[in-house]
Amino acid sequence: MHVAKGKSTRFSWGKVWGLNYKFPKDKVSILYAKLEEPHGQVSTNQATRYYYILAGKGEFVIAGQRALVKTGDVISVPPHTTYDYKPLGSSLEVLLFMEFWDSTKWEK
């Protein structure tokens, strides 16, 4: 299945924004996100989430454990885990592979 940029959905809150490429049949979303402030605490569901750091430096706090990341790093967040992340500098850009996310509430 091909999802063109124009078919992705834009989401935002505060100074966090991005694009959600939805694959409902596969129950997967691939997200591009740019953060200029902390993301806010969230929890994973039944699947591991994988973040590829596209640009910048950041800090993830996963189940109370701190991890510093930079461009080119990959970080995983296990199922049923609470975490948060933020840029260390002006911004952090990530590519996130996760379970299907219906971003309707945050779409702009």
C-alpha positions in Angstrom: 0.0 0.0 0.0 1.3 3.5 -0.9 0.4 6.5 1.3 1.4 9.8 -0.4 2.3 12.7 1.8 -0.9 14.4 0.8 -2.9 11.5 2.2 -1.2 11.6 5.6 -2.9 13.4 8.4 -1.3 16.4 10.1 -1.5 16.5 13.9 -0.4 19.0 16.5 -0.6 20.2 20.1 1.5 23.0 21.6 4.9 23.0 19.8 4.6 19.3 18.8 3.4 18.6 15.3 3.7 15.9 12.6 2.3 13.7 10.0 0.5 10.3 10.6 0.8 7.8 7.8 -2.0 5.3 8.6 -2.1 1.6 7.6 -5.4 0.4 9.3 -5.4 -3.0 7.6 -2.0 -3.7 9.1 -2.9 -1.9 12.4 0.2 0.3 12.0 1.0 4.0 11.9 4.3 5.6 10.8 4.7 9.1 12.2 7.0 12.0 11.4 7.1 14.3 14.4 8.9 17.5 15.2 9.1 18.6 18.9 10.0 22.1 20.1 8.9 21.2 23.7 8.5 18.1 25.7 6.0 15.6 24.2 4.1 14.8 27.4 3.9 11.4 29.2 2.3 8.6 27.3 2.1 4.8 27.5 2.5 2.1 24.9 -0.2 -0.4 24.3 0.4 -4.0 23.3 3.2 -3.3 20.8 6.8 -2.0 21.0 7.3 1.5 19.6 10.5 2.3 17.6 11.9 5.8 17.2 14.5 6.7 14.6 16.1 10.1 15.4 16.1 12.1 12.2 17.6 15.3 13.5 18.6 16.9 16.8 19.4 15.7 20.3 16.8 14.6 22.9 16.1 12.8 26.1 13.8 9.9 26.6 12.6 8.8 30.0 11.3 5.2 29.7 9.9 3.6 32.9 12.1 6.0 34.9 15.3 5.3 33.0 16.9 8.2 31.1 18.4 7.8 27.6 20.1 10.5 25.6 19.6 10.3 21.8 21.0 12.0 18.8 20.6 12.0 15.0 20.8 8.4 13.6 20.0 6.7 16.9 17.1 4.2 17.3 15.3 3.7 20.6 12.6 1.2 21.5 9.8 1.4 24.1 8.4 -1.9 25.2 4.7 -2.7 25.5 2.8 -1.4 28.5 5.4 1.2 29.4 5.1 4.8 30.4 7.5 7.2 28.9 8.2 10.8 27.8 10.7 12.5 25.5 11.9 16.0 24.7 14.3 17.9 22.6 17.6 19.0 24.1 18.1 22.2 22.0 15.7 23.9 19.7 14.0 20.8 18.2 14.0 17.0 17.9 12.7 15.3 14.7 11.7 11.6 14.9 10.2 8.8 12.7 8.0 6.6 14.9 6.8 3.1 14.0 3.9 2.2 16.2 0.5 0.4 16.5 -2.3 2.1 14.5 -3.0 5.5 16.0 -6.3 7.3 15.2 -5.0 10.9 15.5 -8.4 12.5 14.7 -8.5 14.4 18.1 -5.3 16.2 17.2 -5.6 16.6 13.5 -5.3 20.2 12.1 
